[in-house]
């Protein structure tokens, strides 16, 4: 396997493990078995589990930011952007996986400080994006202006995270969209 392909496979499998059994729940032995390489080879790419976890988060954040930027650039109203954002969460529950940010937050106690900081950044990124879209929606008269964009952003993100945990526990991803849409409808004018 080429080094770049090996590194990519390691990141992909580590993300899947984090999203199914948690950061604390897997070892390099598990990763070695899934990718089909020796543990020593994993250490060549990622000397520590912390380095691997940080790389998983950083790689995921690059993809996620690109998706958010593409969504923000679309010429659709704020409500449709918020619905599409909710669809990201529903889609991330495929194959019995939790959204990465939720899975990492659940393991926060076991995460090294560098990873805790990245998880915080992850949630801040969600909230900042939501606040911007909500502020635009309030300015356009699509969203009720009774609360601040920050308050609404926390409500929507909390709804998605909570619904994702319930969906994961029930093994039923279909519960996410209705819960989120109901919260979003309460904000619409």
C-alpha positions as CSV (number, residue, x, y, z in Angstrom):
1,X,0.0,0.0,0.0
2,X,1.4,3.4,-0.9
3,X,2.2,5.7,2.1
4,X,-0.4,8.3,1.2
5,X,-3.0,5.6,0.7
6,X,-2.1,4.0,4.0
7,X,-2.3,7.3,5.9
8,X,-5.7,8.0,4.3
9,X,-6.9,4.5,5.2
10,X,-5.7,5.0,8.8
11,X,-7.6,8.3,9.1
12,X,-10.7,6.9,7.6
13,X,-10.8,3.8,9.8
14,X,-9.8,5.7,12.9
15,X,-12.7,8.1,12.2
16,X,-15.1,5.2,11.8
17,X,-13.9,3.7,15.1
18,X,-14.3,7.0,17.0
19,X,-17.8,7.4,15.6
20,X,-18.8,3.8,16.5
21,X,-17.0,2.9,19.7
22,X,-15.3,6.2,20.8
23,X,-11.8,7.4,21.0
24,X,-11.1,5.6,24.3
25,X,-12.6,2.4,22.9
26,X,-10.1,1.6,20.2
27,X,-6.4,0.9,20.1
28,X,-3.7,0.7,17.4
29,X,-4.2,-3.1,17.5
30,X,-7.8,-2.5,16.3
31,X,-6.7,-0.1,13.7
32,X,-3.9,-2.5,12.6
33,X,-6.5,-5.3,12.1
34,X,-8.9,-3.1,10.1
35,X,-6.3,-1.6,7.8
36,X,-4.2,-4.8,7.5
37,X,-0.9,-3.4,8.5
38,X,1.4,-3.8,11.5
39,X,1.1,-1.5,14.6
40,X,4.7,-0.4,13.9
41,X,3.5,0.9,10.5
42,X,0.8,2.9,12.2
43,X,3.4,4.5,14.5
44,X,5.4,5.5,11.4
45,X,2.4,7.7,10.3
46,X,1.1,8.7,13.7
47,X,3.6,8.3,16.5
48,X,0.9,8.6,19.2
49,X,-2.8,8.0,19.4
50,X,-3.1,11.7,20.2
51,X,-1.4,12.6,16.9
52,X,-3.8,10.3,15.1
53,X,-6.9,11.7,16.8
54,X,-5.8,15.3,16.1
55,X,-5.3,14.4,12.4
56,X,-8.7,12.8,12.3
57,X,-10.3,16.0,13.6
58,X,-8.3,18.3,11.4
59,X,-9.0,16.2,8.3
60,X,-12.7,16.1,9.1
61,X,-12.8,19.8,9.9
62,X,-11.3,20.6,6.4
63,X,-14.1,18.6,4.8
64,X,-16.8,20.1,7.0
65,X,-15.7,23.7,6.6
66,X,-15.7,23.2,2.8
67,X,-19.3,21.8,3.0
68,X,-20.4,24.8,5.2
69,X,-18.7,27.3,2.9
70,X,-20.4,25.7,-0.1
71,X,-23.7,25.8,1.6
72,X,-23.3,29.4,2.7
73,X,-22.4,30.4,-0.9
74,X,-25.6,28.9,-2.3
75,X,-28.3,31.4,-3.3
76,X,-31.0,30.0,-1.1
77,X,-32.7,31.5,1.9
78,X,-31.6,31.0,5.5
79,X,-34.3,28.5,6.3
80,X,-33.2,26.2,3.5
81,X,-29.6,26.6,4.5
82,X,-30.5,25.6,8.0
83,X,-32.5,22.6,6.7
84,X,-29.5,21.5,4.6
85,X,-27.2,21.9,7.7
86,X,-29.6,19.5,9.6
87,X,-29.3,17.1,6.8
88,X,-25.5,16.9,7.4
89,X,-26.3,15.4,10.8
90,X,-28.8,13.0,9.6
91,X,-26.4,11.8,6.9
92,X,-23.6,11.3,9.4
93,X,-25.6,8.7,11.2
94,X,-25.0,6.1,8.5
95,X,-23.8,2.7,9.4
96,X,-24.5,3.1,13.1
97,X,-22.1,6.0,13.4
98,X,-22.4,9.1,15.6
99,X,-21.6,12.5,14.3
100,X,-17.8,13.0,14.9
101,X,-18.2,16.0,17.1
102,X,-20.8,14.3,19.3
103,X,-18.7,11.1,19.6
104,X,-15.7,13.1,20.6
105,X,-17.6,15.3,23.1
106,X,-18.9,12.1,24.7
107,X,-15.3,11.1,25.2
108,X,-14.0,14.5,26.3
109,X,-12.8,13.2,29.7
110,X,-10.5,10.8,28.0
111,X,-9.2,13.1,25.3
112,X,-5.7,14.8,25.5
113,X,-5.8,18.5,25.9
114,X,-4.9,19.2,22.3
115,X,-7.9,17.1,21.1
116,X,-10.2,18.8,23.7
117,X,-9.2,22.1,22.2
118,X,-10.0,20.9,18.7
119,X,-13.4,19.6,19.8
120,X,-14.2,23.0,21.3
121,X,-13.1,24.6,18.0
122,X,-15.4,22.2,16.2
123,X,-18.4,23.2,18.2
124,X,-17.5,26.9,18.0
125,X,-17.3,26.5,14.2
126,X,-20.8,25.1,14.2
127,X,-22.2,27.8,16.4
128,X,-20.5,30.6,14.4
129,X,-21.8,29.3,11.2
130,X,-25.3,28.9,12.6
131,X,-25.3,32.4,14.2
132,X,-24.4,34.0,10.8
133,X,-27.1,32.2,8.9
134,X,-29.6,32.9,11.7
135,X,-28.7,36.6,11.8
136,X,-29.2,36.7,8.0
137,X,-32.6,35.0,8.4
138,X,-33.6,37.5,11.1
139,X,-32.5,40.4,9.0
140,X,-34.5,39.0,6.0
141,X,-37.6,38.5,8.2
142,X,-37.6,34.7,7.8
143,X,-36.6,34.0,11.4
144,X,-38.3,35.4,14.5
145,X,-36.2,38.1,16.0
146,X,-37.4,37.4,19.6
147,X,-34.0,35.9,20.6
148,X,-30.4,36.4,19.6
149,X,-28.8,34.4,16.8
150,X,-26.5,32.9,19.5
151,X,-29.5,31.7,21.5
152,X,-31.1,30.2,18.4
153,X,-27.8,28.6,17.3
154,X,-27.4,26.9,20.7
155,X,-30.9,25.6,20.5
156,X,-30.5,24.2,17.0
157,X,-27.1,22.6,17.6
158,X,-28.3,21.2,20.9
159,X,-31.4,19.7,19.2
160,X,-29.2,18.1,16.5
161,X,-26.7,16.7,19.0
162,X,-29.4,15.4,21.3
163,X,-31.4,13.9,18.5
164,X,-28.3,12.3,17.1
165,X,-27.6,10.6,20.4
166,X,-31.2,9.3,20.6
167,X,-31.0,8.1,17.0
168,X,-27.8,6.3,17.7
169,X,-29.2,4.6,20.8
170,X,-32.4,3.6,19.0
171,X,-30.5,2.6,15.8
172,X,-33.0,4.8,14.0
173,X,-31.5,7.8,12.2
174,X,-35.0,8.9,11.1
175,X,-35.6,10.6,14.4
176,X,-33.1,13.4,13.7
177,X,-34.8,15.3,10.9
178,X,-38.3,15.6,12.5
179,X,-36.8,16.8,15.8
180,X,-34.6,19.4,14.1
181,X,-37.4,20.6,11.8
182,X,-39.7,21.1,14.7
183,X,-37.1,23.2,16.5
184,X,-36.5,25.2,13.3
185,X,-40.2,25.7,12.7
186,X,-40.5,27.4,16.1
187,X,-38.0,30.0,14.9
188,X,-39.7,30.7,11.6
189,X,-42.0,33.6,11.1
